[in-house]
Amino acid sequence: QVQLVESGGGLVQAGGSLRLSCAASGRTGSIYAMNWFRQAPGKEREFVGRVPWSGGSTYYTDSVKGRFTISRDIAKNTVYLQMNSLKPEDTAVYYCAAVYGPNLVWGQGTQVTVSS
């Protein structure tokens, strides 16, 4: 199995930056890709972006393109979500989710709050 632990959330003013981390443990060699999702209060969970675990092109939803960057450090089994030019509408709980075989394994989430 794979376990995921997110960190790095917090409170930031609009226009600021945060970097989220998602540390994977367990059978990380079987991870195919890592996704980031977010869920704002009262809204459905939304896909943010994705990176292949073995490297390759990243993919982002339109609302974060040019502001968010996903990177990975395989030596540390960690994926990062660098968030710049944050907006109040980016406020949400952010989750990483590993594509692991036929399953999607979720982290516990980390709160990001952007004040105006």
N, CA, C and O atoms as CSV, one atom per row, in Angstrom:
chain,resi,resn,atom,element,x,y,z
A,1,GLN,N,N,0.829,-1.197,0.000
A,1,GLN,CA,C,0.000,0.000,0.000
A,1,GLN,C,C,0.864,1.248,0.000
A,1,GLN,O,O,2.080,1.182,0.184
A,2,VAL,N,N,0.221,2.376,-0.208
A,2,VAL,CA,C,0.877,3.678,-0.222
A,2,VAL,C,C,0.182,4.582,0.770
A,2,VAL,O,O,-1.043,4.572,0.881
A,3,GLN,N,N,0.962,5.359,1.486
A,3,GLN,CA,C,0.417,6.348,2.404
A,3,GLN,C,C,0.933,7.728,1.978
A,3,GLN,O,O,2.071,7.882,1.535
A,4,LEU,N,N,0.056,8.714,2.129
A,4,LEU,CA,C,0.390,10.079,1.721
A,4,LEU,C,C,0.165,11.034,2.884
A,4,LEU,O,O,-0.831,10.929,3.601
A,5,VAL,N,N,1.091,11.961,3.066
A,5,VAL,CA,C,0.963,12.980,4.103
A,5,VAL,C,C,1.252,14.337,3.476
A,5,VAL,O,O,2.342,14.582,2.959
A,6,GLU,N,N,0.238,15.226,3.533
A,6,GLU,CA,C,0.415,16.576,3.008
A,6,GLU,C,C,0.868,17.515,4.123
A,6,GLU,O,O,0.608,17.278,5.303
A,7,SER,N,N,1.546,18.574,3.723
A,7,SER,CA,C,1.923,19.628,4.652
A,7,SER,C,C,2.111,20.916,3.869
A,7,SER,O,O,2.165,20.914,2.639
A,8,GLY,N,N,2.210,22.023,4.611
A,8,GLY,CA,C,2.533,23.298,3.976
A,8,GLY,C,C,1.381,24.260,3.834
A,8,GLY,O,O,1.578,25.382,3.367
A,9,GLY,N,N,0.189,23.860,4.219
A,9,GLY,CA,C,-0.934,24.776,4.121
A,9,GLY,C,C,-0.827,25.895,5.139
A,9,GLY,O,O,0.036,25.879,6.017
A,10,GLY,N,N,-1.720,26.870,5.007
A,10,GLY,CA,C,-1.721,27.975,5.956
A,10,GLY,C,C,-2.546,29.136,5.443
A,10,GLY,O,O,-3.331,29.011,4.503
A,11,LEU,N,N,-2.341,30.266,6.091
A,11,LEU,CA,C,-3.047,31.506,5.753
A,11,LEU,C,C,-2.078,32.438,5.031
A,11,LEU,O,O,-0.960,32.668,5.491
A,12,VAL,N,N,-2.519,32.963,3.907
A,12,VAL,CA,C,-1.676,33.856,3.128
A,12,VAL,C,C,-2.540,34.950,2.528
A,12,VAL,O,O,-3.723,34.736,2.262
A,13,GLN,N,N,-1.964,36.107,2.316
A,13,GLN,CA,C,-2.704,37.197,1.688
A,13,GLN,C,C,-2.763,36.985,0.175
A,13,GLN,O,O,-1.911,36.319,-0.413
A,14,ALA,N,N,-3.776,37.562,-0.424
A,14,ALA,CA,C,-3.903,37.493,-1.878
A,14,ALA,C,C,-2.632,38.023,-2.540
A,14,ALA,O,O,-2.070,39.037,-2.126
A,15,GLY,N,N,-2.199,37.315,-3.569
A,15,GLY,CA,C,-0.960,37.660,-4.248
A,15,GLY,C,C,0.245,36.936,-3.711
A,15,GLY,O,O,1.314,36.963,-4.320
A,16,GLY,N,N,0.084,36.286,-2.573
A,16,GLY,CA,C,1.191,35.578,-1.955
A,16,GLY,C,C,1.389,34.186,-2.510
A,16,GLY,O,O,0.737,33.776,-3.470
A,17,SER,N,N,2.311,33.465,-1.878
A,17,SER,CA,C,2.679,32.127,-2.342
A,17,SER,C,C,2.699,31.148,-1.189
A,17,SER,O,O,2.925,31.517,-0.036
A,18,LEU,N,N,2.459,29.895,-1.521
A,18,LEU,CA,C,2.614,28.777,-0.597
A,18,LEU,C,C,3.136,27.588,-1.377
A,18,LEU,O,O,2.891,27.463,-2.577
A,19,ARG,N,N,3.855,26.718,-0.691
A,19,ARG,CA,C,4.269,25.460,-1.298
A,19,ARG,C,C,3.763,24.308,-0.448
A,19,ARG,O,O,4.100,24.191,0.730
A,20,LEU,N,N,2.955,23.467,-1.059
A,20,LEU,CA,C,2.454,22.273,-0.398
A,20,LEU,C,C,3.353,21.095,-0.736
A,20,LEU,O,O,3.912,21.008,-1.830
A,21,SER,N,N,3.479,20.196,0.224
A,21,SER,CA,C,4.251,18.978,0.022
A,21,SER,C,C,3.350,17.777,0.222
A,21,SER,O,O,2.408,17.806,1.014
A,22,CYS,N,N,3.658,16.725,-0.510
A,22,CYS,CA,C,2.941,15.458,-0.360
A,22,CYS,C,C,3.999,14.368,-0.316
A,22,CYS,O,O,4.605,14.031,-1.333
A,23,ALA,N,N,4.212,13.824,0.870
A,23,ALA,CA,C,5.228,12.795,1.065
A,23,ALA,C,C,4.575,11.420,0.997
A,23,ALA,O,O,3.613,11.131,1.708
A,24,ALA,N,N,5.117,10.592,0.134
A,24,ALA,CA,C,4.593,9.244,-0.036
A,24,ALA,C,C,5.486,8.244,0.675
A,24,ALA,O,O,6.703,8.414,0.744
A,25,SER,N,N,4.865,7.200,1.202
A,25,SER,CA,C,5.617,6.101,1.822
A,25,SER,C,C,4.933,4.792,1.470
A,25,SER,O,O,3.802,4.772,0.984
A,26,GLY,N,N,5.633,3.712,1.723
A,26,GLY,CA,C,5.105,2.398,1.373
A,26,GLY,C,C,5.603,1.985,0.002
A,26,GLY,O,O,6.763,2.219,-0.338
A,27,ARG,N,N,4.744,1.381,-0.775
A,27,ARG,CA,C,5.124,0.838,-2.081
A,27,ARG,C,C,5.092,1.924,-3.150
A,27,ARG,O,O,4.292,1.876,-4.085
A,28,THR,N,N,5.972,2.897,-2.992
A,28,THR,CA,C,5.966,4.050,-3.895
A,28,THR,C,C,6.368,3.671,-5.313
A,28,THR,O,O,6.053,4.395,-6.258
A,29,GLY,N,N,7.046,2.570,-5.471
A,29,GLY,CA,C,7.444,2.133,-6.806
A,29,GLY,C,C,6.267,1.784,-7.690
A,29,GLY,O,O,6.409,1.688,-8.909
A,30,SER,N,N,5.105,1.594,-7.086
A,30,SER,CA,C,3.908,1.244,-7.857
A,30,SER,C,C,3.018,2.446,-8.141
A,30,SER,O,O,1.942,2.300,-8.721
A,31,ILE,N,N,3.461,3.633,-7.737
A,31,ILE,CA,C,2.684,4.838,-8.041
A,31,ILE,C,C,2.844,5.176,-9.518
A,31,ILE,O,O,3.958,5.186,-10.042
A,32,TYR,N,N,1.746,5.446,-10.173
A,32,TYR,CA,C,1.772,5.797,-11.600
A,32,TYR,C,C,1.837,7.306,-11.792
A,32,TYR,O,O,2.578,7.800,-12.641
A,33,ALA,N,N,1.065,8.026,-11.007
A,33,ALA,CA,C,1.015,9.482,-11.115
A,33,ALA,C,C,0.530,10.047,-9.792
A,33,ALA,O,O,-0.048,9.341,-8.966
A,34,MET,N,N,0.778,11.337,-9.613
A,34,MET,CA,C,0.276,12.028,-8.416
A,34,MET,C,C,-0.590,13.192,-8.862
A,34,MET,O,O,-0.196,14.012,-9.692
A,35,ASN,N,N,-1.767,13.236,-8.290
A,35,ASN,CA,C,-2.702,14.318,-8.581
A,35,ASN,C,C,-2.826,15.244,-7.388
A,35,ASN,O,O,-2.597,14.844,-6.246
A,36,TRP,N,N,-3.188,16.472,-7.663
A,36,TRP,CA,C,-3.612,17.402,-6.617
A,36,TRP,C,C,-5.061,17.775,-6.889
A,36,TRP,O,O,-5.450,18.056,-8.023
A,37,PHE,N,N,-5.850,17.770,-5.820
A,37,PHE,CA,C,-7.247,18.192,-5.854
A,37,PHE,C,C,-7.445,19.245,-4.782
A,37,PHE,O,O,-6.597,19.429,-3.908
A,38,ARG,N,N,-8.561,19.926,-4.857
A,38,ARG,CA,C,-8.933,20.851,-3.783
A,38,ARG,C,C,-10.441,20.858,-3.627
A,38,ARG,O,O,-11.188,20.563,-4.560
A,39,GLN,N,N,-10.864,21.202,-2.429
A,39,GLN,CA,C,-12.291,21.292,-2.140
A,39,GLN,C,C,-12.558,22.521,-1.304
A,39,GLN,O,O,-12.116,22.627,-0.161
A,40,ALA,N,N,-13.287,23.443,-1.891
A,40,ALA,CA,C,-13.682,24.660,-1.202
A,40,ALA,C,C,-14.966,24.399,-0.421
A,40,ALA,O,O,-15.711,23.477,-0.751
A,41,PRO,N,N,-15.233,25.201,0.610
A,41,PRO,CA,C,-16.454,25.008,1.401
A,41,PRO,C,C,-17.699,25.042,0.529
A,41,PRO,O,O,-17.896,25.969,-0.256
A,42,GLY,N,N,-18.531,24.029,0.673
A,42,GLY,CA,C,-19.784,23.988,-0.054
A,42,GLY,C,C,-19.669,23.610,-1.513
A,42,GLY,O,O,-20.656,23.649,-2.247
A,43,LYS,N,N,-18.459,23.241,-1.945
A,43,LYS,CA,C,-18.257,22.903,-3.350
A,43,LYS,C,C,-17.732,21.482,-3.479
A,43,LYS,O,O,-17.245,20.890,-2.516
A,44,GLU,N,N,-17.841,20.950,-4.688
A,44,GLU,CA,C,-17.326,19.622,-4.948
A,44,GLU,C,C,-15.796,19.658,-5.076
A,44,GLU,O,O,-15.195,20.692,-5.367
A,45,ARG,N,N,-15.196,18.487,-4.845
A,45,ARG,CA,C,-13.752,18.384,-4.986
A,45,ARG,C,C,-13.382,18.632,-6.447
A,45,ARG,O,O,-14.040,18.138,-7.364
A,46,GLU,N,N,-12.320,19.404,-6.640
A,46,GLU,CA,C,-11.932,19.864,-7.972
A,46,GLU,C,C,-10.503,19.407,-8.282
A,46,GLU,O,O,-9.614,19.520,-7.439
A,47,PHE,N,N,-10.291,18.896,-9.485
A,47,PHE,CA,C,-8.954,18.526,-9.928
A,47,PHE,C,C,-8.120,19.795,-10.144
A,47,PHE,O,O,-8.586,20.773,-10.729
A,48,VAL,N,N,-6.871,19.752,-9.652
A,48,VAL,CA,C,-5.971,20.898,-9.807
A,48,VAL,C,C,-4.864,20.605,-10.821
A,48,VAL,O,O,-4.625,21.395,-11.734
A,49,GLY,N,N,-4.202,19.480,-10.655
A,49,GLY,CA,C,-3.106,19.164,-11.562
A,49,GLY,C,C,-2.579,17.762,-11.323
A,49,GLY,O,O,-3.013,17.053,-10.415
A,50,ARG,N,N,-1.616,17.382,-12.179
A,50,ARG,CA,C,-1.151,16.007,-12.177
A,50,ARG,C,C,0.277,15.952,-12.690
A,50,ARG,O,O,0.663,16.718,-13.573
A,51,VAL,N,N,1.065,15.027,-12.121
A,51,VAL,CA,C,2.418,14.788,-12.626
A,51,VAL,C,C,2.652,13.290,-12.671
A,51,VAL,O,O,2.326,12.591,-11.711
A,52,PRO,N,N,3.206,12.781,-13.754
A,52,PRO,CA,C,3.568,11.361,-13.765
A,52,PRO,C,C,4.659,11.093,-12.731
A,52,PRO,O,O,5.586,11.891,-12.591
A,53,TRP,N,N,4.562,10.003,-12.021
A,53,TRP,CA,C,5.527,9.720,-10.961
A,53,TRP,C,C,6.931,9.518,-11.523
A,53,TRP,O,O,7.915,9.900,-10.889
A,54,SER,N,N,7.025,8.925,-12.699
A,54,SER,CA,C,8.334,8.657,-13.283
A,54,SER,C,C,8.872,9.832,-14.089
A,54,SER,O,O,9.941,9.736,-14.691
A,55,GLY,N,N,8.148,10.919,-14.102
A,55,GLY,CA,C,8.594,12.093,-14.853
A,55,GLY,C,C,7.804,12.274,-16.119
A,55,GLY,O,O,7.184,11.335,-16.619
A,56,GLY,N,N,7.826,13.479,-16.638
A,56,GLY,CA,C,7.072,13.768,-17.843
A,56,GLY,C,C,6.262,15.035,-17.668
A,56,GLY,O,O,6.445,15.795,-16.716
A,57,SER,N,N,5.376,15.238,-18.598
A,57,SER,CA,C,4.625,16.493,-18.629
A,57,SER,C,C,3.615,16.570,-17.494
A,57,SER,O,O,2.963,15.589,-17.138
A,58,THR,N,N,3.511,17.758,-16.947
A,58,THR,CA,C,2.485,18.029,-15.952
A,58,THR,C,C,1.235,18.557,-16.661
A,58,THR,O,O,1.284,18.995,-17.810
A,59,TYR,N,N,0.145,18.503,-15.956
A,59,TYR,CA,C,-1.139,18.966,-16.497
A,59,TYR,C,C,-1.858,19.729,-15.414
A,59,TYR,O,O,-1.857,19.319,-14.253
A,60,TYR,N,N,-2.484,20.859,-15.793
A,60,TYR,CA,C,-3.163,21.719,-14.826
A,60,TYR,C,C,-4.556,22.080,-15.324
A,60,TYR,O,O,-4.807,22.177,-16.525
A,61,THR,N,N,-5.444,22.274,-14.372
A,61,THR,CA,C,-6.732,22.825,-14.738
A,61,THR,C,C,-6.552,24.291,-15.116
A,61,THR,O,O,-5.615,24.945,-14.657
A,62,ASP,N,N,-7.438,24.799,-15.943
A,62,ASP,CA,C,-7.260,26.138,-16.505
A,62,ASP,C,C,-7.139,27.230,-15.443
A,62,ASP,O,O,-6.392,28.192,-15.622
A,63,SER,N,N,-7.861,27.086,-14.358
A,63,SER,CA,C,-7.914,28.160,-13.369
A,63,SER,C,C,-6.592,28.366,-12.636
A,63,SER,O,O,-6.408,29.398,-11.991
A,64,VAL,N,N,-5.671,27.412,-12.718
A,64,VAL,CA,C,-4.404,27.558,-12.010
A,64,VAL,C,C,-3.210,27.632,-12.955
A,64,VAL,O,O,-2.086,27.847,-12.502
A,65,LYS,N,N,-3.423,27.461,-14.240
A,65,LYS,CA,C,-2.322,27.501,-15.199
A,65,LYS,C,C,-1.585,28.830,-15.115
A,65,LYS,O,O,-2.191,29.900,-15.063
A,66,GLY,N,N,-0.263,28.730,-15.104
A,66,GLY,CA,C,0.565,29.931,-15.019
A,66,GLY,C,C,0.801,30.407,-13.605
A,66,GLY,O,O,1.650,31.269,-13.377
A,67,ARG,N,N,0.059,29.858,-12.638
A,67,ARG,CA,C,0.226,30.265,-11.232
A,67,ARG,C,C,0.726,29.111,-10.367
A,67,ARG,O,O,1.503,29.324,-9.437
A,68,PHE,N,N,0.288,27.906,-10.668
A,68,PHE,CA,C,0.654,26.739,-9.864
A,68,PHE,C,C,1.645,25.868,-10.642
A,68,PHE,O,O,1.559,25.753,-11.864
A,69,THR,N,N,2.574,25.266,-9.924
A,69,THR,CA,C,3.550,24.366,-10.540
A,69,THR,C,C,3.696,23.123,-9.681
A,69,THR,O,O,3.901,23.205,-8.470
A,70,ILE,N,N,3.587,21.971,-10.328
A,70,ILE,CA,C,3.794,20.701,-9.638
A,70,ILE,C,C,5.189,20.199,-9.980
A,70,ILE,O,O,5.598,20.195,-11.141
A,71,SER,N,N,5.909,19.776,-8.951
A,71,SER,CA,C,7.219,19.185,-9.159
A,71,SER,C,C,7.355,17.971,-8.252
A,71,SER,O,O,6.533,17.745,-7.364
A,72,ARG,N,N,8.400,17.201,-8.488
A,72,ARG,CA,C,8.585,15.994,-7.704
A,72,ARG,C,C,10.055,15.793,-7.379
A,72,ARG,O,O,10.930,16.170,-8.158
A,73,ASP,N,N,10.318,15.202,-6.230
A,73,ASP,CA,C,11.650,14.808,-5.817
A,73,ASP,C,C,11.557,13.319,-5.494
A,73,ASP,O,O,11.156,12.928,-4.398
A,74,ILE,N,N,11.934,12.507,-6.465
A,74,ILE,CA,C,11.765,11.069,-6.307
A,74,ILE,C,C,12.644,10.535,-5.189
A,74,ILE,O,O,12.270,9.582,-4.505
A,75,ALA,N,N,13.801,11.138,-5.000
A,75,ALA,CA,C,14.694,10.670,-3.935
A,75,ALA,C,C,14.031,10.806,-2.569
A,75,ALA,O,O,14.311,10.036,-1.649
A,76,LYS,N,N,13.148,11.798,-2.452
A,76,LYS,CA,C,12.441,12.023,-1.192
A,76,LYS,C,C,11.016,11.483,-1.248
A,76,LYS,O,O,10.268,11.612,-0.279
A,77,ASN,N,N,10.631,10.876,-2.376
A,77,ASN,CA,C,9.249,10.388,-2.547
A,77,ASN,C,C,8.237,11.483,-2.233
A,77,ASN,O,O,7.227,11.245,-1.572
A,78,THR,N,N,8.522,12.659,-2.708
A,78,THR,CA,C,7.703,13.822,-2.376
A,78,THR,C,C,7.328,14.591,-3.643
A,78,THR,O,O,8.143,14.778,-4.546
A,79,VAL,N,N,6.097,15.020,-3.678
A,79,VAL,CA,C,5.596,15.875,-4.748
A,79,VAL,C,C,5.210,17.212,-4.133
A,79,VAL,O,O,4.696,17.273,-3.016
A,80,TYR,N,N,5.463,18.275,-4.875
A,80,TYR,CA,C,5.206,19.623,-4.381
A,80,TYR,C,C,4.183,20.327,-5.266
A,80,TYR,O,O,4.084,20.068,-6.465
A,81,LEU,N,N,3.432,21.216,-4.645
A,81,LEU,CA,C,2.533,22.100,-5.380
A,81,LEU,C,C,2.912,23.523,-4.995
A,81,LEU,O,O,2.563,24.000,-3.915
A,82,GLN,N,N,3.625,24.191,-5.885
A,82,GLN,CA,C,3.995,25.583,-5.670
A,82,GLN,C,C,2.861,26.457,-6.169
A,82,GLN,O,O,2.477,26.384,-7.336
A,83,MET,N,N,2.336,27.272,-5.296
A,83,MET,CA,C,1.195,28.122,-5.626
A,83,MET,C,C,1.599,29.576,-5.507
A,83,MET,O,O,1.937,30.043,-4.420
A,84,ASN,N,N,1.566,30.288,-6.608
A,84,ASN,CA,C,1.913,31.702,-6.648
A,84,ASN,C,C,0.698,32.534,-7.042
A,84,ASN,O,O,-0.291,32.009,-7.553
A,85,SER,N,N,0.788,33.811,-6.803
A,85,SER,CA,C,-0.294,34.739,-7.159
A,85,SER,C,C,-1.634,34.224,-6.656
A,85,SER,O,O,-2.619,34.192,-7.394
A,86,LEU,N,N,-1.657,33.828,-5.409
A,86,LEU,CA,C,-2.867,33.221,-4.849
A,86,LEU,C,C,-4.015,34.215,-4.792
A,86,LEU,O,O,-3.825,35.414,-4.583
A,87,LYS,N,N,-5.203,33.681,-4.984
A,87,LYS,CA,C,-6.434,34.470,-4.980
A,87,LYS,C,C,-7.357,33.932,-3.886
A,87,LYS,O,O,-7.243,32.770,-3.497
A,88,PRO,N,N,-8.259,34.761,-3.394
A,88,PRO,CA,C,-9.208,34.265,-2.383
A,88,PRO,C,C,-9.973,33.025,-2.852
A,88,PRO,O,O,-10.313,32.166,-2.039
A,89,GLU,N,N,-10.241,32.928,-4.134
A,89,GLU,CA,C,-10.971,31.768,-4.641
A,89,GLU,C,C,-10.131,30.492,-4.651
A,89,GLU,O,O,-10.652,29.419,-4.954
A,90,ASP,N,N,-8.852,30.589,-4.328
A,90,ASP,CA,C,-8.020,29.398,-4.170
A,90,ASP,C,C,-8.173,28.777,-2.780
A,90,ASP,O,O,-7.634,27.702,-2.517
A,91,THR,N,N,-8.904,29.450,-1.895
A,91,THR,CA,C,-9.119,28.921,-0.560
A,91,THR,C,C,-9.829,27.579,-0.629
A,91,THR,O,O,-10.894,27.459,-1.236
A,92,ALA,N,N,-9.234,26.576,-0.006
A,92,ALA,CA,C,-9.776,25.223,-0.070
A,92,ALA,C,C,-8.906,24.301,0.778
A,92,ALA,O,O,-7.823,24.679,1.226
A,93,VAL,N,N,-9.398,23.098,0.983
A,93,VAL,CA,C,-8.553,22.019,1.487
A,93,VAL,C,C,-7.924,21.348,0.269
A,93,VAL,O,O,-8.621,20.947,-0.663
A,94,TYR,N,N,-6.625,21.235,0.290
A,94,TYR,CA,C,-5.890,20.655,-0.823
A,94,TYR,C,C,-5.482,19.228,-0.482
A,94,TYR,O,O,-4.983,18.949,0.607
A,95,TYR,N,N,-5.708,18.336,-1.439
A,95,TYR,CA,C,-5.408,16.925,-1.258
A,95,TYR,C,C,-4.463,16.455,-2.366
A,95,TYR,O,O,-4.606,16.848,-3.523
A,96,CYS,N,N,-3.508,15.622,-2.003
A,96,CYS,CA,C,-2.797,14.883,-3.030
A,96,CYS,C,C,-3.419,13.489,-3.101
A,96,CYS,O,O,-3.965,12.978,-2.123
A,97,ALA,N,N,-3.319,12.900,-4.274
A,97,ALA,CA,C,-3.911,11.589,-4.496
A,97,ALA,C,C,-3.041,10.821,-5.473
A,97,ALA,O,O,-2.779,11.277,-6.587
A,98,ALA,N,N,-2.601,9.661,-5.047
A,98,ALA,CA,C,-1.712,8.845,-5.866
A,98,ALA,C,C,-2.523,7.860,-6.701
A,98,ALA,O,O,-3.419,7.181,-6.199
A,99,VAL,N,N,-2.188,7.799,-7.979
A,99,VAL,CA,C,-2.744,6.756,-8.832
A,99,VAL,C,C,-1.897,5.518,-8.581
A,99,VAL,O,O,-0.729,5.457,-8.963
A,100,TYR,N,N,-2.508,4.530,-7.930
A,100,TYR,CA,C,-1.798,3.335,-7.439
A,100,TYR,C,C,-2.567,2.134,-7.931
A,100,TYR,O,O,-3.584,1.753,-7.350
A,101,GLY,N,N,-2.074,1.529,-9.020
A,101,GLY,CA,C,-2.829,0.442,-9.628
A,101,GLY,C,C,-4.187,0.973,-10.061
A,101,GLY,O,O,-4.274,2.037,-10.675
A,102,PRO,N,N,-5.242,0.240,-9.746
A,102,PRO,CA,C,-6.589,0.699,-10.119
A,102,PRO,C,C,-7.185,1.686,-9.122
A,102,PRO,O,O,-8.328,2.119,-9.270
A,103,ASN,N,N,-6.401,2.039,-8.106
A,103,ASN,CA,C,-6.935,2.837,-7.006
A,103,ASN,C,C,-6.400,4.261,-7.016
A,103,ASN,O,O,-5.391,4.577,-7.647
A,104,LEU,N,N,-7.116,5.095,-6.294
A,104,LEU,CA,C,-6.671,6.460,-6.022
A,104,LEU,C,C,-6.516,6.559,-4.508
A,104,LEU,O,O,-7.496,6.467,-3.769
A,105,VAL,N,N,-5.282,6.745,-4.053
A,105,VAL,CA,C,-4.996,6.803,-2.629
A,105,VAL,C,C,-4.875,8.264,-2.221
A,105,VAL,O,O,-4.110,9.020,-2.820
A,106,TRP,N,N,-5.626,8.660,-1.205
A,106,TRP,CA,C,-5.725,10.062,-0.811
A,106,TRP,C,C,-4.899,10.372,0.426
A,106,TRP,O,O,-4.741,9.538,1.318
A,107,GLY,N,N,-4.377,11.588,0.459
A,107,GLY,CA,C,-3.813,12.111,1.682
A,107,GLY,C,C,-4.910,12.701,2.550
A,107,GLY,O,O,-6.087,12.660,2.190
A,108,GLN,N,N,-4.521,13.252,3.700
A,108,GLN,CA,C,-5.504,13.739,4.664
A,108,GLN,C,C,-5.963,15.157,4.362
A,108,GLN,O,O,-6.966,15.615,4.909
A,109,GLY,N,N,-5.242,15.850,3.502
A,109,GLY,CA,C,-5.619,17.211,3.144
A,109,GLY,C,C,-4.923,18.250,4.003
A,109,GLY,O,O,-4.562,17.994,5.151
A,110,THR,N,N,-4.744,19.424,3.424
A,110,THR,CA,C,-4.168,20.543,4.154
A,110,THR,C,C,-4.910,21.818,3.749
A,110,THR,O,O,-5.178,22.050,2.571
A,111,GLN,N,N,-5.231,22.630,4.745
A,111,GLN,CA,C,-6.046,23.821,4.510
A,111,GLN,C,C,-5.195,24.969,3.970
A,111,GLN,O,O,-4.129,25.278,4.502
A,112,VAL,N,N,-5.686,25.584,2.912
A,112,VAL,CA,C,-5.098,26.810,2.374
A,112,VAL,C,C,-6.161,27.896,2.427
A,112,VAL,O,O,-7.254,27.731,1.885
A,113,THR,N,N,-5.844,28.995,3.073
A,113,THR,CA,C,-6.767,30.113,3.173
A,113,THR,C,C,-6.089,31.360,2.637
A,113,THR,O,O,-5.011,31.743,3.092
A,114,VAL,N,N,-6.737,31.990,1.660
A,114,VAL,CA,C,-6.192,33.191,1.039
A,114,VAL,C,C,-7.092,34.362,1.411
A,114,VAL,O,O,-8.273,34.378,1.063
A,115,SER,N,N,-6.543,35.325,2.105
A,115,SER,CA,C,-7.319,36.484,2.527
A,115,SER,C,C,-7.197,37.599,1.497
A,115,SER,O,O,-6.173,37.756,0.832
A,116,SER,N,N,-8.277,38.367,1.386
A,116,SER,CA,C,-8.299,39.462,0.391
A,116,SER,C,C,-7.776,40.749,0.994
A,116,SER,O,O,-7.720,41.773,0.312
